[in-house]
Every structure is written in C-alpha cells, then in structure tokens.
Amino acid sequence: MKKFFVLFFIVVSVFLAAGTVRIPVSVNSFTGEPIPVSLGLSGLLDMIGVDFDANWDSLRVIQDGKEIPYQIDDTDLTGRLSSGDTFSFLITGPAEIVVSDDFDIQAPTYAAAGNVVEEDGNWLVEVGDIRAMVNAKGLVRVTGFGAIEGTIVDEIGVARVAGWVGSTFYVDGQYGRHEEKTSGDFPVVEVAVLPAGPVGVTVVGTLDGKPFLGLTQKIITTVFTNGDIVSRNIFEFGTYADLMKLQVMATRPLTDIAEDTVHTLPVFRRLLWADQLNITPLEYWLERNAIMYTGNKPYIVFPAVDSMRPLWWGATYIFASQESWRANYSPSLKTGIAEINMWVPPITANYQEWMGGPTWVYESREFRDGLFEWMPGEIDAFESTKGAISSKWEDYVAHFVAGDVYVFSKVYSVYNADSIADSIEFVELKKAEIHSLVFGE
C-alpha cells in the first residue's frame, strides 16, 4: 500500500480559458446511484495550478449542465480554508469542477443533508438513511439503516497495532518490550464531528499511539447521504519503530442482528493455506462447500459466524491476498455492508515479500486489513511452503523510521439487495464505479 495519501488516482489535465479552470471528473455509472468523490484540497490545488489566482468562493461542481452541491470539510481542524481540508460531492456520471479568478463571484449556499447531536460524550449522526454513533475516539458505529435498527457495522476506523516499545534493534539487536493495542487504548489528541454538509458528515480523530513512541493515528471518516462511508486511516511515524501488526478493522458487520449473515468476496488470488495443500484458492473453498457461481464467476460465500475449518490457527482466513471487495450480507434483512478497497496491491512472486505486505484476515467477525508480520512456524510443516520465507527473526519485522506515513483508504457501503446473488452483483458494480473515477481526463 502506498505510503502517501491519494484517495483516488489523479491524472493532471485541466482546461484553462478566460479566467476559468475546468477539471473534468470522469466516472462510469453502473448502479445508477450516486458515487462518492472525496479529494484533499492540496490535490485540487495541484490540478488547478499555483499560478492561477483562484477565488475559492467561485468553486462549483457541474453535472449535465447543472450545479450540484459539494462541501469542504476542515479536516486539518485549523479553522480556516487550507490544503489539509477535504472537498467532497456525489455524482451519477461525468462532471466538471469549475473555479474562476473572478472575485465578484460569491460562495454558494446549500442545505445541510444531515444532523449531528452531541450526547453523553458521543455524537449521534443522521445522514440520509444512515444513523450512526461516533465515540470519543472518533470511531463510527452504524446503528441503523432505513427501517433496520441495530449494529450494521462497528468501529469503522479502529486500528490494531503490535510491536516492540523502545526497540534498539539497529544499535544492539534488542527489540525491547512487546505490546499490542487497539485505537480504543490510544489517548485522544483531538476529535471532532464537523457540522453536517449538503452531502454528508465528516469525523476527524487524531490519536496518540502510545505506548508506541512517535506513532500518530489520524482517522478521517465521511458518512455520505447515499449510504457510503469513506474512511481514511493515516499512520505517521515520528521516530523509529518495529511493528508486527499494523491493521485497520471494521467489527461486527451485521452479525449481531442477523444470524443468517454470510461473508462474500471474490476468490483470492493467493491463499497460504491453499498453497500448502498444493491446490488453488478456488479448490480450497470448494472443499468447504463455500463457492457460489453467479454471472459465470465463482465467489466465496460462507456463514459469517463460522470458522470454516481453517487449516491452522483460528481465523476463518489469514495470509490471504487483498481483493477489491468483501461484504457481509443478510438474506432476511436484505441488507449488506461492503468494504471496498480503493487500491488492490499486486501479488509479488517473492513469497516473503508478499506475506510481509498488506493481506486480509477475517477473524472474530472482523474485517482486518494490513500488515501481519507473524510468520508462522506452520509454514515449514508443509513441504510446498517449507523454506519459502526467511528463518531470521529480524526479517519478520516491519521497520519504520521518522517521517514514514502508512495509509489505508476504503469505502464502506451499506446497501439493500434481494438475494446473495444480487448483493454480489451490486458490490461488483459499485466497486467498478469507484475504481473508474479519474480526474482530468
């Protein structure tokens, strides 16, 4: 995963005419539903160009010749318009971002599309059909969707971090004390739920990653009116650190309120357990009666509360390639919650490099994503993977130095679908829409 933040892939190409810059936003619409767009103002400034004297009040988004609402959120919490802010809107097809150097143009006004109420140290949020609660750490729990009441998904933005506190490995080969914490353990630097805008509500949280010295977690989450939640997790390192886990999670996806919830996703490109058995990931899940064909393609489908006879360890799957999406879906509620990756990492031929990079885990009814550096002894218990990774302990550690930044960017989408097949089709189309978004072409 890239160590710098670019929420969507940007191609810089703008048209300048008569004091106006027009930036095309191209997207392929497949579901007919609004598509969330979220862009840092620094990225927008790069596309406009520093030599253009932009009147930011003139900023408009145009689709099909009509002005559509947008919002700028103060995500760096400076209290003023700055490059650390976030620019967001919803579109259903190609659009244009337009800005002028005419300072007579006034800022537009749009009605707020949500509501935020602070209550007992938490914030209650209503946006479109979504009802959510934000806790003191800035983590989002979706508590309702349309007529459904109960936890749809919890702790969007939470991280799990494990490693050595005070490691001096590069000096004397010593790692120090091992610790494992989640974001719930981290002290709060600053948390704010920003006022509702015309397209959603944004939450900003900055946490001090103690006891991991110098680690800061910044969570930026926007709940859009269409049921999409854009989540960005930014980890900044102020000093040297040796970590074994750096993962983000979303917990309890539908499993608390629907016993028939199933976990669905495309078939993994690589799964350690399948490699150990000298079979394909498809064959691994076929052996567990967990493959469903729809649209002439196989998908993994299994009960979301079943461990599905893992080869070893307790996770339902672990050391699995990151794919474009995964979702939990309840046939009785006809509702799903999908996690869609903004970027899908390639699979490298070097097995240790792949295992040391970002992988997926489904465990304890949690979507887990990121670095999991515990290279298991079981890897040498199977002839096909024996010796595939280094036997040196130091090769298992993720080393970070001062100035490093590690970022996770995701969309969580709450949606309705009539069946498992319809759910899979919808998320595939949703994923394709999000991945098609390009600026400047």
C-alpha positions as CSV (number, residue, x, y, z in Angstrom):
1,M,0.0,0.0,0.0
2,K,1.4,3.4,-0.9
3,K,2.9,5.5,1.9
4,F,1.4,8.7,0.8
5,F,-2.2,9.7,0.6
6,V,-4.0,9.8,-2.7
7,L,-7.7,8.9,-2.2
8,F,-8.4,8.5,-5.9
9,F,-5.9,8.2,-8.8
10,I,-5.4,11.6,-10.3
11,V,-4.4,12.4,-13.8
12,V,-3.4,16.1,-14.0
13,S,-5.0,17.6,-17.1
14,V,-7.0,20.8,-16.9
15,F,-8.5,23.3,-19.3
16,L,-7.9,27.0,-18.8
17,A,-10.0,29.6,-20.6
18,A,-10.9,33.2,-19.9
19,G,-10.0,33.1,-16.2
20,T,-11.7,29.8,-15.5
21,V,-10.2,26.4,-14.8
22,R,-12.4,23.4,-15.6
23,I,-11.3,20.0,-14.3
24,P,-13.2,17.0,-15.9
25,V,-14.2,14.2,-13.5
26,S,-14.9,11.1,-15.4
27,V,-16.7,8.1,-14.0
28,N,-18.6,5.0,-15.3
29,S,-22.0,4.7,-13.7
30,F,-23.3,1.2,-13.4
31,T,-25.7,1.2,-10.4
32,G,-27.4,4.5,-11.2
33,E,-26.8,5.5,-7.6
34,P,-24.7,8.4,-6.5
35,I,-20.9,7.9,-6.4
36,P,-18.9,9.5,-3.6
37,V,-16.0,11.7,-4.5
38,S,-13.6,12.9,-1.8
39,L,-10.4,14.8,-2.6
40,G,-7.9,16.7,-0.5
41,L,-7.7,20.4,-1.3
42,S,-4.0,20.0,-1.8
43,G,-4.7,17.7,-4.7
44,L,-7.3,20.1,-6.1
45,L,-4.7,22.9,-5.9
46,D,-2.2,20.8,-7.7
47,M,-4.6,20.3,-10.6
48,I,-5.6,24.0,-10.7
49,G,-2.0,25.2,-10.5
50,V,-0.4,27.5,-8.1
51,D,-0.1,30.2,-10.7
52,F,-3.8,30.6,-11.1
53,D,-5.3,33.2,-8.7
54,A,-8.4,31.2,-7.8
55,N,-11.4,32.6,-6.0
56,W,-12.3,29.7,-3.8
57,D,-15.8,31.1,-3.4
58,S,-16.3,30.5,-7.1
59,L,-15.8,26.8,-6.8
60,R,-18.6,24.8,-8.4
61,V,-19.4,21.2,-9.4
62,I,-21.3,20.9,-12.7
63,Q,-23.0,17.7,-13.9
64,D,-25.2,17.7,-17.0
65,G,-25.1,21.4,-17.1
66,K,-26.4,21.8,-13.6
67,E,-24.7,22.9,-10.4
68,I,-24.7,20.1,-7.8
69,P,-23.9,20.5,-4.0
70,Y,-20.4,20.0,-2.6
71,Q,-18.8,20.5,0.8
72,I,-15.4,21.4,2.1
73,D,-14.6,20.0,5.5
74,D,-12.0,21.4,7.8
75,T,-10.2,18.0,8.2
76,D,-7.0,19.6,9.5
77,L,-9.0,21.4,12.1
78,T,-7.2,24.8,11.5
79,G,-10.5,26.7,11.5
80,R,-9.7,28.2,8.0
81,L,-9.6,27.1,4.4
82,S,-6.3,25.2,3.8
83,S,-4.7,22.5,1.8
84,G,-5.4,19.9,4.6
85,D,-9.1,20.3,4.1
86,T,-11.3,17.8,2.1
87,F,-13.6,18.5,-0.8
88,S,-16.5,16.1,-1.3
89,F,-19.5,15.6,-3.6
90,L,-21.8,12.9,-5.1
91,I,-22.2,12.4,-8.8
92,T,-24.1,9.9,-11.0
93,G,-22.0,10.5,-14.1
94,P,-19.2,12.6,-15.7
95,A,-18.9,16.1,-14.1
96,E,-16.7,19.2,-14.0
97,I,-15.0,21.0,-11.2
98,V,-15.0,24.7,-12.1
99,V,-13.2,27.6,-10.4
100,S,-12.7,31.2,-11.6
101,D,-10.4,34.1,-10.9
102,D,-13.3,36.5,-10.7
103,F,-13.5,37.7,-7.1
104,D,-17.0,39.1,-7.6
105,I,-18.5,35.6,-7.5
106,Q,-20.0,34.7,-4.2
107,A,-19.8,31.4,-2.4
108,P,-22.8,29.1,-2.9
109,T,-25.1,28.0,-0.1
110,Y,-26.6,24.5,0.1
111,A,-28.9,23.0,2.7
112,A,-27.4,20.6,5.2
113,A,-28.3,17.0,4.4
114,G,-27.8,15.6,7.9
115,N,-27.9,16.2,11.6
116,V,-25.3,15.9,14.4
117,V,-26.2,15.9,18.2
118,E,-23.7,15.5,21.0
119,E,-24.9,13.3,23.8
120,D,-23.1,11.9,26.8
121,G,-19.6,12.1,25.3
122,N,-20.7,10.6,21.9
123,W,-22.2,12.1,18.8
124,L,-25.4,10.9,17.2
125,V,-25.4,11.4,13.4
126,E,-28.2,11.1,10.9
127,V,-27.4,11.2,7.2
128,G,-29.8,10.0,4.6
129,D,-31.0,6.5,5.6
130,I,-27.9,6.1,7.9
131,R,-28.0,6.5,11.7
132,A,-24.6,6.3,13.4
133,M,-22.9,7.0,16.7
134,V,-19.4,8.4,16.9
135,N,-17.5,7.6,20.2
136,A,-14.8,9.7,22.0
137,K,-12.1,8.1,19.9
138,G,-13.7,9.1,16.6
139,L,-14.8,5.6,15.7
140,V,-18.1,5.2,13.8
141,R,-20.8,2.7,14.6
142,V,-23.7,2.4,12.1
143,T,-26.7,1.9,14.4
144,G,-29.5,1.9,11.8
145,F,-30.3,1.9,8.1
146,G,-33.8,2.7,6.8
147,A,-36.2,0.5,8.9
148,I,-33.4,-1.6,10.4
149,E,-32.3,-0.9,13.9
150,G,-29.1,-2.3,15.4
151,T,-25.4,-2.5,14.7
152,I,-24.9,-2.7,11.0
153,V,-21.1,-2.3,11.5
154,D,-19.0,-1.0,14.3
155,E,-15.7,0.7,15.0
156,I,-15.0,2.0,11.5
157,G,-11.5,3.5,11.8
158,V,-10.2,1.3,14.6
159,A,-6.6,0.0,14.3
160,R,-4.7,-2.9,15.8
161,V,-1.0,-2.3,16.4
162,A,1.5,-4.7,17.8
163,G,5.3,-4.3,18.1
164,W,8.2,-3.5,20.4
165,V,8.3,-0.4,22.6
166,G,11.8,1.2,22.7
167,S,13.4,-1.1,20.1
168,T,17.1,-0.5,19.6
169,F,17.5,-3.3,17.1
170,Y,19.7,-1.4,14.7
171,V,22.0,-0.4,17.6
172,D,22.4,-3.6,19.6
173,G,19.9,-6.1,18.1
174,Q,17.5,-5.8,21.0
175,Y,13.7,-5.3,20.4
176,G,12.5,-4.3,23.9
177,R,9.1,-4.9,25.4
178,H,6.3,-6.2,23.2
179,E,2.9,-4.6,23.3
180,E,-0.4,-4.9,21.4
181,K,-3.1,-2.2,21.4
182,T,-6.1,-1.0,19.5
183,S,-7.2,2.5,18.9
184,G,-9.5,2.3,21.9
185,D,-6.4,2.2,24.1
186,F,-4.8,5.3,22.5
187,P,-5.0,8.7,24.2
188,V,-7.1,11.3,22.3
189,V,-5.2,14.3,20.8
190,E,-8.2,15.8,19.1
191,V,-11.6,14.5,17.9
192,A,-14.3,16.5,16.1
193,V,-17.6,15.7,14.3
194,L,-17.9,18.5,11.8
195,P,-21.2,20.2,11.0
196,A,-23.4,18.4,8.5
197,G,-22.9,19.5,4.9
198,P,-25.0,19.0,1.8
199,V,-23.6,15.6,1.1
200,G,-22.7,14.1,4.5
201,V,-21.0,14.4,7.8
202,T,-17.2,14.1,8.4
203,V,-15.5,12.9,11.6
204,V,-11.9,13.7,12.3
205,G,-9.9,12.0,15.1
206,T,-6.2,12.2,16.0
207,L,-4.9,9.7,18.5
208,D,-1.5,9.3,20.1
209,G,-0.4,5.7,19.5
210,K,1.1,5.2,23.0
211,P,3.0,3.2,24.1
212,F,4.4,3.1,20.5
213,L,6.5,6.3,20.8
214,G,6.1,8.8,17.9
215,L,3.2,7.0,16.3
216,T,0.1,9.1,15.5
217,Q,-3.1,7.8,14.0
218,K,-5.4,10.2,12.1
219,I,-8.8,9.0,11.2
220,I,-11.0,10.9,8.6
221,T,-14.4,9.4,8.0
222,T,-17.2,10.8,5.9
223,V,-20.7,9.4,6.1
224,F,-22.4,10.3,2.8
225,T,-26.2,10.6,2.2
226,N,-26.2,7.6,-0.2
227,G,-25.1,5.1,2.4
228,D,-21.4,5.2,1.5
229,I,-18.7,5.8,4.2
230,V,-15.3,6.9,3.0
231,S,-12.6,6.0,5.6
232,R,-9.0,7.2,5.6
233,N,-6.6,6.0,8.2
234,I,-3.2,7.8,8.2
235,F,-0.4,6.5,10.4
236,E,2.5,8.9,10.9
237,F,5.8,7.9,12.5
238,G,7.8,10.5,14.4
239,T,10.6,8.1,15.3
240,Y,12.0,4.6,14.7
241,A,9.5,1.8,15.3
242,D,9.5,-2.0,14.9
243,L,6.0,-3.4,14.4
244,M,4.5,-6.8,13.8
245,K,0.9,-5.7,13.2
246,L,-0.5,-2.5,11.6
247,Q,-4.1,-3.3,10.7
248,V,-7.3,-1.4,10.4
249,M,-10.6,-3.1,11.1
250,A,-14.4,-2.9,10.9
251,T,-16.1,-5.0,13.5
252,R,-19.4,-6.9,13.9
253,P,-20.7,-6.4,10.3
254,L,-24.4,-7.4,10.6
255,T,-23.5,-10.5,12.7
256,D,-25.1,-9.0,15.9
257,I,-28.5,-8.6,14.3
258,A,-28.9,-11.3,11.7
259,E,-28.0,-14.9,12.3
260,D,-28.2,-15.7,8.5
261,T,-25.4,-13.2,7.6
262,V,-23.0,-14.6,5.0
263,H,-19.5,-13.4,4.2
264,T,-18.9,-12.9,0.5
265,L,-16.0,-11.9,-1.7
266,P,-14.2,-12.7,-5.0
267,V,-11.9,-15.8,-4.9
268,F,-8.5,-15.0,-3.5
269,R,-5.7,-14.8,-6.0
270,R,-3.4,-16.3,-3.3
271,L,-4.1,-18.0,0.0
272,L,-1.3,-19.5,2.0
273,W,-3.4,-22.5,3.1
274,A,-4.2,-23.4,-0.4
275,D,-0.5,-23.2,-1.4
276,Q,0.4,-25.5,1.5
277,L,-2.1,-28.1,0.2
278,N,-0.9,-27.7,-3.4
279,I,-4.4,-26.6,-4.5
280,T,-5.9,-23.4,-5.8
281,P,-7.8,-21.0,-3.6
282,L,-10.9,-22.0,-5.6
283,E,-10.3,-25.6,-4.8
284,Y,-9.7,-24.8,-1.1
285,W,-13.2,-23.2,-0.8
286,L,-14.9,-25.8,-2.9
287,E,-13.7,-28.4,-0.4
288,R,-15.6,-26.4,2.2
289,N,-18.7,-26.1,0.1
290,A,-18.2,-22.3,0.2
291,I,-18.3,-21.4,-3.5
292,M,-21.3,-19.8,-5.3
293,Y,-21.3,-19.1,-9.0
294,T,-23.1,-16.0,-10.2
295,G,-22.6,-14.2,-13.5
296,N,-20.5,-17.3,-14.6
297,K,-17.9,-16.4,-11.9
298,P,-17.1,-18.1,-8.6
299,Y,-17.4,-16.2,-5.4
300,I,-16.6,-17.3,-1.8
301,V,-19.8,-17.4,0.3
302,F,-20.0,-18.9,3.8
303,P,-21.8,-18.2,7.1
304,A,-20.2,-15.1,8.7
305,V,-20.1,-16.7,12.1
306,D,-18.5,-20.0,11.1
307,S,-14.7,-20.5,11.2
308,M,-15.0,-22.9,8.2
309,R,-12.4,-25.4,9.3
310,P,-9.2,-23.4,8.9
311,L,-6.1,-25.3,8.1
312,W,-4.4,-24.0,11.3
313,W,-4.9,-21.1,13.7
314,G,-8.4,-19.8,14.5
315,A,-9.0,-17.2,11.8
316,T,-11.5,-18.1,9.1
317,Y,-8.9,-16.9,6.7
318,I,-5.5,-15.4,7.1
319,F,-2.4,-14.7,4.9
320,A,-4.9,-14.1,2.1
321,S,-4.4,-11.7,-0.8
322,Q,-6.2,-8.4,-0.6
323,E,-9.0,-8.3,-3.2
324,S,-11.2,-5.4,-4.4
325,W,-14.1,-6.0,-2.0
326,R,-15.7,-8.2,0.6
327,A,-19.1,-7.9,2.2
328,N,-21.4,-9.3,4.8
329,Y,-25.0,-9.8,3.6
330,S,-28.2,-10.9,5.4
331,P,-30.9,-12.5,3.2
332,S,-33.5,-12.0,5.9
333,L,-32.8,-8.2,6.2
334,K,-32.0,-7.9,2.5
335,T,-29.1,-5.7,3.6
336,G,-25.4,-5.7,3.2
337,I,-22.3,-3.9,4.3
338,A,-19.4,-4.0,1.9
339,E,-15.7,-3.0,2.3
340,I,-14.3,-1.8,-1.0
341,N,-10.6,-1.2,-1.5
342,M,-9.5,2.0,-3.3
343,W,-6.4,0.2,-4.4
344,V,-5.7,-3.5,-4.8
345,P,-2.0,-4.4,-4.3
346,P,-0.4,-6.7,-6.8
347,I,0.9,-10.2,-5.8
348,T,4.6,-10.4,-6.0
349,A,6.5,-13.5,-7.0
350,N,8.7,-13.2,-3.9
351,Y,6.7,-15.2,-1.3
352,Q,8.2,-13.5,1.8
353,E,7.7,-10.0,0.2
354,W,4.0,-10.9,-0.4
355,M,3.5,-12.2,3.2
356,G,5.2,-9.2,4.6
357,G,2.9,-6.8,2.7
358,P,-0.7,-6.0,3.2
359,T,-3.0,-9.0,3.5
360,W,-6.6,-9.8,4.5
361,V,-7.8,-11.5,7.7
362,Y,-11.4,-12.5,8.7
363,E,-11.4,-13.3,12.3
364,S,-13.7,-12.8,15.3
365,R,-16.4,-11.4,13.0
366,E,-14.0,-8.6,11.9
367,F,-12.7,-7.4,8.6
368,R,-8.9,-7.0,9.2
369,D,-6.6,-5.5,6.7
370,G,-2.9,-4.6,6.7
371,L,0.5,-5.8,7.9
372,F,0.6,-9.1,9.9
373,E,4.2,-10.0,10.3
374,W,3.9,-13.1,12.5
375,M,5.5,-15.6,10.1
376,P,4.1,-18.9,11.4
377,G,6.1,-22.0,12.2
378,E,3.4,-23.9,10.4
379,I,4.8,-22.7,7.1
380,D,7.7,-25.2,7.3
381,A,5.3,-28.0,8.3
382,F,4.1,-28.3,4.7
383,E,6.6,-29.4,2.0
384,S,5.2,-27.0,-0.6
385,T,6.0,-23.9,1.5
386,K,9.0,-25.2,3.5
387,G,11.8,-22.6,3.3
388,A,9.6,-20.1,1.4
389,I,10.4,-17.4,3.9
390,S,13.5,-16.4,5.9
391,S,14.2,-18.1,9.2
392,K,15.8,-15.0,10.6
393,W,13.6,-13.3,13.2
394,E,14.6,-9.8,12.1
395,D,13.2,-10.4,8.6
396,Y,9.7,-10.8,10.1
397,V,9.6,-7.2,11.4
398,A,8.1,-4.1,9.7
399,H,10.7,-1.4,10.3
400,F,9.5,2.3,10.2
401,V,11.7,5.4,10.5
402,A,10.9,9.0,11.3
403,G,8.8,10.6,8.6
404,D,7.2,7.4,7.3
405,V,3.5,7.5,6.6
406,Y,1.3,4.5,6.0
407,V,-2.3,5.0,4.7
408,F,-5.4,2.9,4.4
409,S,-8.3,4.2,2.2
410,K,-11.6,2.4,1.9
411,V,-15.3,2.8,1.1
412,Y,-17.8,1.0,3.4
413,S,-21.1,0.8,1.6
414,V,-24.5,0.0,3.3
415,Y,-27.0,-1.2,0.7
416,N,-30.1,-3.2,0.0
417,A,-30.3,-6.3,-2.2
418,D,-32.9,-9.0,-2.7
419,S,-30.6,-12.0,-2.7
420,I,-27.0,-13.1,-2.2
421,A,-26.5,-13.1,-6.0
422,D,-28.0,-9.6,-6.2
423,S,-25.7,-8.5,-3.4
424,I,-22.6,-9.7,-5.2
425,E,-23.7,-8.1,-8.4
426,F,-24.3,-4.8,-6.7
427,V,-21.0,-4.7,-4.9
428,E,-19.1,-5.7,-8.1
429,L,-20.8,-2.7,-9.9
430,K,-20.2,-0.4,-7.0
431,K,-16.5,-1.4,-7.0
432,A,-16.2,-0.8,-10.7
433,E,-17.7,2.7,-10.3
434,I,-15.3,3.7,-7.6
435,H,-12.3,2.3,-9.5
436,S,-13.3,4.1,-12.7
437,L,-13.1,7.6,-11.1
438,V,-10.5,9.8,-12.8
439,F,-9.8,13.5,-12.6
440,G,-8.6,15.5,-15.5
441,E,-9.4,13.2,-18.5
